[in-house]
Amino acid sequence: MSHSDLIHDEIGDNHIATNEHTPIRKDAFELSDEQKIELIEKDVEHILTVLGMDLTDDSLKGTPKRVAKMFVKETFGGLNPKKKPSSSTFDNKYKYGEMLVEKNIVVYSTCEHHLLPIVGRAHVAYISKGKVVGLSKMNRIVDYYAKRPQVQERLTIQIVNELKKVLGTEDVACIIDAKHLCVNSRGIKDIESSTVTAEFSGAFKNESTRQELLKYIQLETKF
């Protein structure tokens, strides 16, 4: 194995982020979704054939097309800038000046090192500087950046940076607690461990504000 292969394996096996921006080529969107699905379908068919699967079996006949559509339309749909949630905000007319926390947002993402699922929860908070955003918009922002090959640290940063831009404030925070199936189901196969990442900006860099956020996250939600 070459030295570069060893480095790449080390980066992947240790889930190391190398860039806070998703590494997307400049020509990434020259092909239409339909063209991408057609090409990926052939690639998935090739992979399954090489693995020895009989694609004439009724159960497998549609798998390459299903996987291709899932990749383009769902699993990696967040790569397409056309799917980015609109950035409309509202004036904070009711003058709410305390922390707003949207907790337990479900995260479904994909590890870019092994293309296996990352599943967990995100907790997002901000303090208004005059603008507010709809609660569902926070969920949509999390989902948009999750729906791409990801590293959890990058995902956390991207969510915070997007909300800072949308809300016009530095006072934004995000905490993600997630399981990585590339850790849970392969390699060390530790089914119990999860990974926690956090990005604090503005007022959330203050210890007292961070502790307030953590207190809210730990509150039991009752119905």
Disulfide bonds with the S-S distance in Angstrom:
none
